[in-house]
Amino acid sequence: MAKPAKITPAPIAEQQEQLEKVYVWELPVRIFHWVNAAAIVVLLITGYYIAFPFVGATTQGEAYYSFFMGWMRYIHFYAGFIFIINLIVRVYWFWAGNEYAKSRPWRLEFWTGLFETAKGYMFLPNKKKHYVGHNPMAEFSYWVFMGLGSILIILTGLYMLLEPQWGTTLSATVAWMPAVFGNSFSIRGLHHIAAIAILMFCIIHIYMAFREDWLSKNGAISSIFSGYKTETKHTHGDDDDDKQKDRDKFKKAN
């Protein structure tokens, strides 16, 4: 009986030559990511406490002696404004950043890529391309949850903040909301629903990031700290041509 042929792995040096570092996430994108993550954690904890107080005041008597709920509200408001400012900066970097900071849902390739990526996740026959940055499904989830979801949670949050100050100039900016979303109770409910949706997005996002890092071995987790991913040469052709051009420009500049 013939012995099976022995497969000799390629030398380590040769394997390393087939890999290269690709600068994917620029510093503003990484700062946005971690500021956004910290703000969301603080907002979820303080928001949950405001809705369902799980710790009582340490001082007996009048509420103003401890002001615990008041501090929770203040922290929630300040974290909310940080969340808003951070999101505005990210919208600006959508235009000013490199190709990996952008998304183009108006292109046909985005939707065909989304369809093929979805089939890949469902273990169906597909023509999913290799994406160095976010794949179209990831981009779509950002548009839905961090885009529309953030707008909804910001608007409803500002309404609840300014509602006690009705008649002021600031409250006039959200006076239209009851005509669209209903009464104060409905707006509060939408705020909670948006918060739960963003929480679920974050859980799935963390899982998918670790999954990508494990399956692709491309440093997906470490890239959000360093900005660099490890990619195999000649696989970039599967990515968008615009992103390949952006990589070439970066290499020439460095």
Beta strands, then each sheet from edge to edge (+ up, - down):
strand 1: 19-23
strand 2: 228-232
sheet 1: 1+ 2-
end
